[in-house]
Amino acid sequence: MNSVTRGPNFCATTPPADLLLPTLSSPPATSAQRIPLTACPLCGAGAFRPVVVVESHPVVRCQSCDLQFTQPQPSDSELAAIYGPDYVLAADGTPEHAVITRAKRATADHYLDLLAAAGAAGRGRLLEIGCGAGNFLLQASRRGFDVTGVEYSPFACERARQTLGGTGRVMQGEIDVVAGEPGYYDVCVLCDVIEHVRRPAHFLGQVAAALRPGGLLLVVTPSTSSWSARIMRSRWMELKPEHLFYFSPATLTRQLSQAGFEGIKLHRGTKHLSLDYVAAHFEKYPVAGIRTALRGARAVTPASWRERPVPIVASGIIALARTPTSHASTAGSDKHR
């Protein structure tokens, strides 16, 4: 079994809802209260094979369905220690932050194009769970959506409200803050969220309940079948202590289907990234050889090229799915919730 070590636990995203975390002033992190899973959350099988160790956190693969997950799961205090005010790729107001923001909004536009092609072209109510600094919400609002964001981190909530400038709404908490609005939303977006949640099936059931019948869901998550995962293996940049689950196209499709979603369509995990964005990521998440190569590339590349986001298929997968036209047939009774 391989072992992965990393630098500081910073990331470009913020913690999603449904993490069931304690407050951000929790006691020091400890591994004593890690949460073992006795059965695969996707298929219920109990036989797992070791894959890798990420900063003392073992990752296993279910021998029945191939879902990969951290086993045992990190304790609440360990996760709370990760998800703090510094859980960002670059500080506000820095040149790096401007580069990252530009790339994130270009990527958001790509996701909105996919939604438009699926029939959601700037109409109706859009909910984003784990909205971070609000870049996707801003681009969606510019296309005519009535936007709502849910974010666990109060620090990120404040940034998102500043980004939106009074447009839409941002609510601090977990997904249950919208439980009083069943069937209210036309679209729900989960960008790099589902890999963080403790109970994906239960979480997706809550998402389905928030959507109207025939509502559209967009999910973005790292894929164990991506070229970067296959080539980098134990050095894969998506191996992080806060990533509790690692999906493939097959396991993500099965997870969505069990939650009652229909018409599932998968797309390549295209994001719009610049050289400066990728370099900033690997400065925070060092991988032997790659950080040095990127520093060299930046040194010989004109600034106008370094900062320009371009479409790149990297480490993820994108799924589009719909709730049934009648919620009577939606999941929520699956035995592996």
N, C-alpha and C positions, 0 to 999 in steps of 0.2 A: 504494500500500500504506500502510495506516495504521500509526501507532506508538502503543504504550501504555507509559506510565511509571507507576510506583507508589511507595508509601512502603516501609517495612521489610517484609521477606519473612516475615511472621507469618501463621499460619493456625490455624483451629480443629481441624485434623487433625494427625496425625503421619505420618512417612513409612512407607509400607507395605513389606511384604517384597518380595523379588525385584528390589529396586532395584540390587543389585550395587554398592553404594557402598563407598568406602574408609572407614577409620575417621573418627570425628568430629574427629580432630586432623590432618586432611589439610592439605597446603600451601595457600597462598592460592589462591582461585578464579582460573581462567584460561579464556579461550575458545579457547586454542590447541589443545586436545584435544577439541573438540566432535566428535560422532559423526555423520557424514552417512549418510543412508539412501538407497541406490541404487534401492530398489524399495519400493512401498507394502507395509507389513507385513500388510495385510489381503488385497489382491487380486494383488499382485505387479507391478502396472503401474509405469511409470517416469516418467509425465508428471504434474507437479504445478503448481498455480496459486497464486501468493502470496495470502494472506488478510490478515495483520496482522503487526506486529512487536511483541513483548512484551518490553520491557526488553532490547533488542538480540537477542532470540531470534525469528527468523522462523517464522511458522506458515503452512503450506501446505495445500491441499486436493488430494487425489488426483482427477484428472480422470476416472478410471474408476469408482471406487466411492464417492467423496465423503468418505472418511475424512479428518479434519483432524489434523495432527500437527506438532510442532516439527521444523524441518529447517534446519540440522543439530540433532541432539539435544544438550542441555547436557552438558558434560563431567562426569565423576565429581566433580571438585573443586568445580565450580560448584554441584552439587546438595548436596554435603556441607556447603558453606557455608550453605545454606538450612536444612538439617535439623539443628538444634542444640537445646540445652536451652530456648531461647526460642521454639521453633516452636509457640506456643500463642496463642490469642486473648486470654487474660487470665491473669494470674498467680494461682497458688493462694492462697486465703484472702481474695481481694478481693471486693467486692460484685458486680463484673462476672463473676467466675468463678462465683459462685452462680447468677446469672441464666442464664449459658451452660449450666451443668450441668442446671438445671431444663428448659431447652429441649431439650437433647440427650436426656435421659431420656424426655421426652414424645415425641420423634421416634422413639426406640428402641421405645417401646410401639406406635407406629403400624406400624413394620416387623414387630414380633412379631405384631401382629394379621393382617398380610398372610400371614405364615408359617403362622399358625394356620388361616386360611381355605384355605390350600393343603395342609393336612393335618399340619402340624408344630405341634401344640398343646402345647408344654411337655414334650415327651418326647424322650429320646435325647441324643446327643452333638452339641454345637454348637461349631463352630470359627469364630472371627472373625480374619481376616487384616487387620493394620493396626488393632489394637484401641484405639489411643490411650490415653486415661485410664481406659478400662474401663467407661464408662457403659452401653453396649449390653450388655456381658457381665453387668453387675449386674442389669439388668432381665430378661435372659434367665434368669439363675439364679433369680430370684424367681418365674419361671413354671415352674420345675422342670427346666430344661435342665442337663445336665452340661457346663460351659463351659470352653473352652480359647481363649486369645488368643495371637496371634503379633504381635510388634511389633519393628520395627527399632531404634527409639530406646531406649537403656537408661534414659533419663530418664522416658519415657512408660511403660515397663515398671514402674518403681517406683511411679508414680502409679496405674497400673492395679491393681497388687497391693494398694495401700492402699485403693482403691475397693472391691475385692472382699472385703477383710477376711478372707482365708484361704479363701474359696470358689473352687473351680475352680483353674485354673493359667494362668500367663502366661509365655510363653517368648520370650526375646530372640533376634532373628535374622531370617532370611528364611524363605520358605515351606518351604524344604527341611528345616527343623528338624522338620517332621512327616512327612518322607518315609518314615520307618520305621514309619508307621502307615497303610499303604494300605487303603482301604476302611473306615476306622475311624469316620468321622463321618457323621451323619445329615443335618446341615445345615451349610452354610458361608455366611458373610456377608461381603460386601465393600462397606463403606460409604465412598464417596469414595476408592477405592483404585486401581481399574484405570487411571484416567487418569494415574497416577504411574509405572506399571511400564514398564520398557524393552521387554519382549517380551510383549505381552498374550496372544498365542496360546500361547506356552510356559507362561506363568503359569497360564492357565486349564486347560491340560493337567495341571499339577500339582494344581490345585484338584480337577479331576475325579478324579484318582487318589486323593486323600485321602477322597473321598466314597464311601459304599457304593453299590452298584447301586441306582438309583432315588432316590439322595440329592438333596436340594433345595439350590439355590443362590439367594441373593438378592444382586443387584448394584445399587448406587446410584452414579450418576455424573452429572456435568453433561451437558446435552444441547444440541447446537447448534441443535436445533429448538424449544427452549423460548422462551416469550414474551420472557423477559428477554434472551436472546441476540439475538433478532430486533430488539428495540427498542433495546437498548444498543449493539449492534454492536461497534465497536472499544473501547467503554468497558465491555464485559461484565465483571462482577466475577469470572468464572471464568477469565479470561485471566491465567495466572500462569506464571512461568518453570518451576516444578516440575511443571506439567501438561504431560505429553509427548504425550498423545492426547486428542482431542475427538470424542466419539461422537454420532451421531444415532440415532433408533430403528432405522433400517435398518442402519447399520453395526454397532451393538451386537448386533442380532439375528444378523447374519452372523458376527460374531466368536464369539459363543456357539455357534452352529451348527457352525462349523468346528472348535471344540474338542470337539464331540461331544455337546453338551447338546441336550435335546429338550423339547418342550412349553413353549416359550418364551412367556411372557406379559408384556406391558409394562403398567406403571401410571404414572400421572402422578407426578411427583417431589414429592410432598407432604412437607413437613417442618413441625414444630410450632415456630414461632418467635415471640418476643416483640419488641415495639418496641425494648426495650433491647438484645436480642441483635443485631438488625439494625443498630442504631446502632453497637454495638461493632465489628461486622464492618467497617462503612464508615469507622470511625475508623482501623482498621488498614490497610484497602484503600481509600484515598480515591478517590472518583469525583466529578468536578466537578459541583457543584450538589446532589448527593444527600446528601452529608454535612451540608451546611448545612441542607437541608430537614429531615433527621432530627433535628438539634439543635433546630430550632424546634418540631418535633412533640413531642419529649420535654419541652420547657419548658412546654407547655400541657396535657400529659396526666398525669392522676393516677398515682401510683406503682403502685397496684394494677392498673391497666390496662396500664401500660408493661411490667410484669414478667410478665404472663400469656401463656403460649404459646398460639398459635392456629394451626390448620392453614392453611398457605400453599403454593400451587403456585408455586415460584420458578424455579429454573434447571436442575432435574435430571430424571432419568428413573429408574424402578425396574424391574428385570427379575427375574422368577422363572423358573427353569429346573430341569430334572432331568437327572441322568446316566441313561444307558440302564439297563434292568433287568439287562443283562449288560455288563460292562466290555469285553467282547471287541470291541464296536462303537464304543468311545470313540475320540476323535481323539487325535492325538499324532503322526500321520504327515502332517499337512497340510504342503504344501510351503512355506507362507509362515510357518512357525513362527519 
